[in-house]
Amino acid sequence: MRATNLPYSILYRFGSWSLAPAYDVTDAHNPKGEWTYQHLMSVNGKFAGITRADLLVVADRFGIGTAASLLRGVNESVSAWPDHARRAALPEKEWRRIGAEHQLL
């Protein structure tokens, strides 16, 4: 997802959190980029080195009681990245580069 769109990808409407429709999902990490070398939206006051504990602190702050379960689901999906990339016919060099940036939380 493009870093500039992340704040618009999560909605709080009608008393609950939900994901906005995906419309611009791309790999935006560029270690040499001015805007893409790190997250631009902090998580628990951090822009780098974000941990599962950080996510759970923020989830608790906003009353997201299902956060641990959601993280398990995300971890399962991220773990399946190589399979998704192969099915999409992404060149192996590219999916390995992108996969090296993934972090299970």
Stockholm file with secondary structure:
# STOCKHOLM 1.0

chainA/1-105         MRATNLPYSILYRFGSWSLAPAYDVTDAHNPKGEWTYQHLMSVNGKFAGITRADLLVVADRFGIGTAASLLRGVNESVSAWPDHARRAALPEKEWRRIGAEHQLL
#=GR chainA/1-105 SS CCGGGGGGSEEEETTEEEECCCSCCCCCCCTTCTTTSSCSSCBTTBSSSCCHHHHHHHHHHTTCTTHHHHHHHHHHHHHTHHHHHHHTTCCHHHHHHHHTTCCCC
#=GC SS_cons         CCGGGGGGSEEEETTEEEECCCSCCCCCCCTTCTTTSSCSSCBTTBSSSCCHHHHHHHHHHTTCTTHHHHHHHHHHHHHTHHHHHHHTTCCHHHHHHHHTTCCCC
//
